[in-house]
Amino acid sequence: MKYICITAIQLLFLFFIASPTPLCAQTMKPMINPYADHKILHYGFTIGTHFQDLIFTHAPLIDGQEEWYAEIPSIQPGFQVGLIGDLALTEFLNLRLTPTLYFGSKQIWIREYNSGETIRQDLKSNYLSIPLLLKFSSKRFNNLRPYLLAGVSLNADLSRKRNEPLLLKPLWIGLELGVGSNFYFPYFKLCPELKFCLGFTNVLESNRTDLTDPSMIKYTHALQRVTSRLIVLNFNFE
């Protein structure tokens, strides 16, 4: 996961460097769409890619039991699309509501430490995420305006599949942090944005009344806590 974070940051940095309006050239270019940020309320949409991950906290081992460990060995990119509602509170502070649909999947490996027996579970997670964010913007440098994001999100999993080795709760709450920049064009703003969503509620479903095979409960008992995590690269059009 740390390598994905580094790669995403590098991609965003390269985007800024390759942009037709780099910071070093701002004083040489005319200001485009100079009143774009003067609206009290404006709307937009977002598209992009993301990576889904889970953080596992394993339960203490009880003597005589098998030692099962869960992990996600590799992470695959997903796709997201959403809407943007932005309310200007001050010149440098905005309140944003950005309901977004995330389409993605991950494969969980549950391995027994001694025997090496491995159970694989394909977990599709299509999230409806409703983040409420504060956007802290710098001054505008002609056609470039960097910003920071912080807030919380409510996330609902719309694709839970029962009778699997692990079952996750349908709702979780996350802390969102991000960085991005406005690039100004004659009729809209393009805003590439890198965002991290860190879940802080336990999504492990321990009440497994859905299981038709009672022996599968051992995979749930091997875990104490599971939290969700998203790394998101958005391209906002406002």
Backbone torsions as a table, in degrees:
resi	resn	phi	psi	omega
1	MET	NA	-38.4	-178.0
2	LYS	-64.0	-32.0	178.7
3	TYR	-70.4	-33.3	176.5
4	ILE	-66.1	-42.1	178.0
5	CYS	-59.2	-46.2	-179.2
6	ILE	-62.9	-43.6	-179.7
7	THR	-62.8	-42.4	-179.6
8	ALA	-63.2	-41.6	178.6
9	ILE	-65.2	-40.2	178.5
10	GLN	-63.7	-40.5	179.3
11	LEU	-63.2	-42.2	179.1
12	LEU	-65.3	-39.9	178.5
13	PHE	-63.8	-43.1	178.9
14	LEU	-64.9	-33.6	177.2
15	PHE	-62.4	-43.3	178.4
16	PHE	-62.9	-42.2	-178.1
17	ILE	-66.1	-39.4	-177.0
18	ALA	-84.1	-5.3	-178.0
19	SER	-62.8	147.0	178.0
20	PRO	-69.9	-6.2	179.4
21	THR	-126.2	59.4	179.1
22	PRO	-63.9	157.1	-175.4
23	LEU	-59.0	-37.5	-176.8
24	CYS	-67.0	-17.5	-178.0
25	ALA	-106.2	6.1	-174.4
26	GLN	-60.8	-39.2	-176.2
27	THR	-71.4	-9.9	-176.8
28	MET	-102.7	-1.8	-175.8
29	LYS	-116.9	144.8	177.3
30	PRO	-70.5	151.0	-180.0
31	MET	-74.3	126.7	179.9
32	ILE	-99.5	138.1	176.7
33	ASN	50.4	59.6	-169.9
34	PRO	-65.6	-19.5	-177.5
35	TYR	-103.1	15.8	-176.0
36	ALA	-60.9	-32.4	-176.4
37	ASP	-95.4	8.4	-177.8
38	HIS	-89.3	-7.0	-179.9
39	LYS	-75.8	136.0	177.3
40	ILE	-71.7	-38.5	-179.7
41	LEU	-133.6	129.2	174.4
42	HIS	-144.4	166.4	-174.4
43	TYR	-128.1	167.7	177.3
44	GLY	-171.9	-168.6	176.0
45	PHE	-142.8	163.8	-177.0
46	THR	-136.8	144.8	171.5
47	ILE	-136.1	161.0	179.1
48	GLY	169.4	-165.5	179.5
49	THR	-127.9	161.2	-177.8
50	HIS	-154.7	167.9	175.4
51	PHE	-126.2	130.7	178.6
52	GLN	-101.1	141.4	179.7
53	ASP	-146.2	161.0	175.1
54	LEU	-129.0	142.5	176.0
55	ILE	-107.6	120.4	-176.4
56	PHE	-102.5	132.0	169.4
57	THR	-112.5	116.5	-173.7
58	HIS	-84.5	148.0	-179.9
59	ALA	-76.9	151.8	176.1
60	PRO	-59.0	141.3	-178.4
61	LEU	-76.7	134.4	175.0
62	ILE	-99.8	135.8	-176.7
63	ASP	-52.8	133.8	177.3
64	GLY	90.8	-9.9	-179.9
65	GLN	-91.2	159.3	173.3
66	GLU	-71.8	151.3	179.8
67	GLU	-101.3	97.4	-179.3
68	TRP	-101.4	134.4	179.8
69	TYR	-128.3	136.7	-179.8
70	ALA	-106.6	144.4	177.2
71	GLU	-156.5	162.3	171.8
72	ILE	-115.8	101.7	-171.8
73	PRO	-69.4	-28.6	179.7
74	SER	-147.0	152.4	-175.6
75	ILE	-119.3	133.0	-177.8
76	GLN	-109.4	145.7	-179.5
77	PRO	-72.0	148.3	174.4
78	GLY	-119.3	-171.0	-175.8
79	PHE	-131.5	146.0	176.5
80	GLN	-141.3	153.6	176.7
81	VAL	-145.4	141.9	-176.7
82	GLY	-159.6	178.5	179.3
83	LEU	-114.0	157.6	-178.3
84	ILE	-128.7	130.0	168.5
85	GLY	-123.2	125.8	-172.0
86	ASP	-128.2	126.4	178.7
87	LEU	-117.1	121.1	179.2
88	ALA	-78.2	118.8	177.6
89	LEU	-90.8	-42.8	174.6
90	THR	-141.3	-173.7	179.0
91	GLU	-63.7	-30.0	-173.8
92	PHE	-118.2	2.4	-176.3
93	LEU	-131.4	128.5	179.4
94	ASN	-127.8	148.8	173.5
95	LEU	-105.8	127.6	-173.5
96	ARG	-126.0	137.9	172.2
97	LEU	-119.1	120.2	-172.7
98	THR	-131.5	73.2	177.2
99	PRO	-61.0	129.8	-171.7
100	THR	-138.8	143.1	173.5
101	LEU	-104.4	123.7	177.8
102	TYR	-106.9	128.8	178.0
103	PHE	-116.8	116.2	-177.6
104	GLY	-164.6	179.4	-180.0
105	SER	-153.8	164.9	176.2
106	LYS	-151.2	152.6	178.3
107	GLN	-110.2	124.7	178.9
108	ILE	-99.5	130.0	172.3
109	TRP	-104.9	127.7	176.1
110	ILE	-116.0	112.7	-170.5
111	ARG	-117.2	139.0	174.1
112	GLU	-87.9	125.3	-169.1
113	TYR	-62.3	-42.5	-173.5
114	ASN	-81.8	-46.3	-175.9
115	SER	-87.3	-22.0	-176.1
116	GLY	81.1	1.0	177.4
117	GLU	-59.0	134.2	-174.8
118	THR	-128.6	131.5	173.7
119	ILE	-108.2	130.9	179.3
120	ARG	-111.5	134.0	179.8
121	GLN	-127.6	119.7	174.4
122	ASP	-84.4	117.5	-174.7
123	LEU	-114.9	107.0	174.7
124	LYS	-87.3	129.1	-179.1
125	SER	-128.3	106.0	174.6
126	ASN	-105.4	108.0	-173.3
127	TYR	-98.4	138.3	162.3
128	LEU	-99.9	112.4	-176.4
129	SER	-110.9	134.0	178.6
130	ILE	-123.5	90.7	179.5
131	PRO	-90.0	142.1	171.3
132	LEU	-114.5	114.9	-167.9
133	LEU	-126.2	150.7	168.1
134	LEU	-104.7	131.4	-179.4
135	LYS	-110.5	118.4	-179.6
136	PHE	-104.4	110.5	-174.8
137	SER	-103.7	149.6	172.5
138	SER	-83.6	-178.4	169.6
139	LYS	-66.7	153.2	178.9
140	ARG	-79.9	130.9	175.0
141	PHE	-104.3	83.8	-175.2
142	ASN	55.1	-93.9	-174.7
143	ASN	-113.5	25.0	179.7
144	LEU	-140.5	135.1	178.4
145	ARG	-147.0	97.2	179.0
146	PRO	-68.0	157.9	178.7
147	TYR	-154.3	162.8	173.8
148	LEU	-118.6	151.9	179.2
149	LEU	-125.6	145.4	173.1
150	ALA	-154.9	142.1	178.8
151	GLY	171.8	-164.7	179.9
152	VAL	-128.1	159.2	179.8
153	SER	-138.3	146.6	171.0
154	LEU	-104.4	127.3	-173.3
155	ASN	-124.6	133.6	179.9
156	ALA	-121.7	126.9	177.4
157	ASP	-85.1	118.3	-175.3
158	LEU	-95.0	2.7	-171.9
159	SER	-133.3	39.5	179.2
160	ARG	-66.9	138.0	177.7
161	LYS	-120.4	119.9	-175.8
162	ARG	-83.1	173.2	179.4
163	ASN	59.3	36.9	175.0
164	GLU	-112.4	164.8	-179.7
165	PRO	-52.4	-43.1	177.8
166	LEU	-124.0	142.5	176.6
167	LEU	-127.3	131.4	-179.3
168	LEU	-104.5	148.3	178.2
169	LYS	-65.7	150.8	-174.4
170	PRO	-75.5	-20.0	-175.9
171	LEU	-123.5	141.7	172.5
172	TRP	-152.5	157.6	-177.8
173	ILE	-114.6	138.3	-177.5
174	GLY	-130.6	155.1	171.9
175	LEU	-96.2	130.1	-177.2
176	GLU	-115.0	132.8	177.0
177	LEU	-134.9	139.6	-177.5
178	GLY	-157.6	171.0	177.9
179	VAL	-143.6	145.4	-179.7
180	GLY	-165.3	-170.9	178.9
181	SER	-155.8	143.2	173.0
182	ASN	-85.4	132.6	170.0
183	PHE	-117.3	126.5	-169.0
184	TYR	-98.1	132.4	176.3
185	PHE	-126.0	168.1	-173.1
186	PRO	-56.4	-34.6	-174.1
187	TYR	-120.9	-0.3	-179.6
188	PHE	-163.9	170.2	172.3
189	LYS	-110.8	134.3	171.4
190	LEU	-103.8	126.4	-173.3
191	CYS	-128.3	92.5	171.0
192	PRO	-68.4	139.7	-169.5
193	GLU	-147.4	128.8	175.0
194	LEU	-107.0	126.8	-171.8
195	LYS	-136.5	143.9	176.9
196	PHE	-118.3	130.7	176.9
197	CYS	-117.9	116.4	-175.8
198	LEU	-112.7	110.6	179.8
199	GLY	-71.5	139.7	177.6
200	PHE	-124.0	11.2	173.3
201	THR	-110.2	145.4	-178.8
202	ASN	-74.4	121.9	-177.4
203	VAL	-103.4	4.8	179.0
204	LEU	-72.5	123.3	176.8
205	GLU	-87.5	106.8	-176.5
206	SER	-89.9	-19.5	179.1
207	ASN	-89.9	91.6	-171.7
208	ARG	-98.8	61.8	176.2
209	THR	-71.3	-9.5	-178.8
210	ASP	-81.2	-15.4	-173.7
211	LEU	-71.4	128.7	173.5
212	THR	-89.7	-19.4	176.4
213	ASP	-112.3	103.5	-175.5
214	PRO	-59.9	-23.6	-178.7
215	SER	-67.5	-17.5	-179.0
216	MET	-76.3	-8.8	-179.2
217	ILE	-66.0	-18.1	-178.9
218	LYS	-63.5	-27.6	179.2
219	TYR	-70.2	-38.0	176.3
220	THR	-68.8	-41.1	-178.9
221	HIS	-67.4	-19.5	179.0
222	ALA	-73.8	-11.9	-176.3
223	LEU	-116.9	147.0	178.0
224	GLN	-105.0	-33.4	-174.5
225	ARG	-158.5	143.5	174.9
226	VAL	-135.8	131.0	175.7
227	THR	-125.3	152.9	-177.5
228	SER	-96.7	156.4	178.0
229	ARG	-149.8	139.2	178.3
230	LEU	-129.3	139.3	168.2
231	ILE	-116.3	122.4	-166.3
232	VAL	-124.6	131.6	170.3
233	LEU	-115.2	109.8	-177.9
234	ASN	-104.9	151.1	167.4
235	PHE	-123.7	105.0	-175.5
236	ASN	-92.7	137.8	175.1
237	PHE	-118.9	116.2	-174.2
238	GLU	-128.7	NA	NA
